[in-house]
Amino acid sequence: MRGDAVRGHLDALLLAVLESGPLHGYAIITAVQERSDGALELRTGTVYPALNRLERLGMLTGSWQSVGARRRRCYELTDNGRRTLAGERTAWREFTSAIGAVLEPRPSA
């Protein structure tokens, strides 16, 4: 899938995979890839800046957790993030409906 297909939808994808609970960055990337059956491969250089931005905007909270000798930043949705995700889902349904109406028009009566 073309990389530009994700543009404009990255925030919604990140928020959606965090809906089920906290994850660290690599687990978020893996979850997006698995949910899309491998069609979406996000780059770390795209994901981490987006996670930092969503945290600054109050949609996520981040905390450092130790896994063995390694520290990882885990992210979790805030109430604001859940509201934003709900709005993104509504906007996505409206968008896909409008595009579908153009690409696959219903036959005229």
Sequence and secondary structure as in RCSB ss.txt:
>XXXX:A:sequence
MRGDAVRGHLDALLLAVLESGPLHGYAIITAVQERSDGALELRTGTVYPALNRLERLGMLTGSWQSVGARRRRCY
ELTDNGRRTLAGERTAWREFTSAIGAVLEPRPSA
>XXXX:A:secstr
  GGGTTTTHHHHHHHHHTTS EEHHHHHHHHHHHTTTS    HHHHHHHHHHHHHTTSEEEEEEEETTEEEEEE
EE HHHHHHHHHHHHHHHHHHHHHHHHHS     
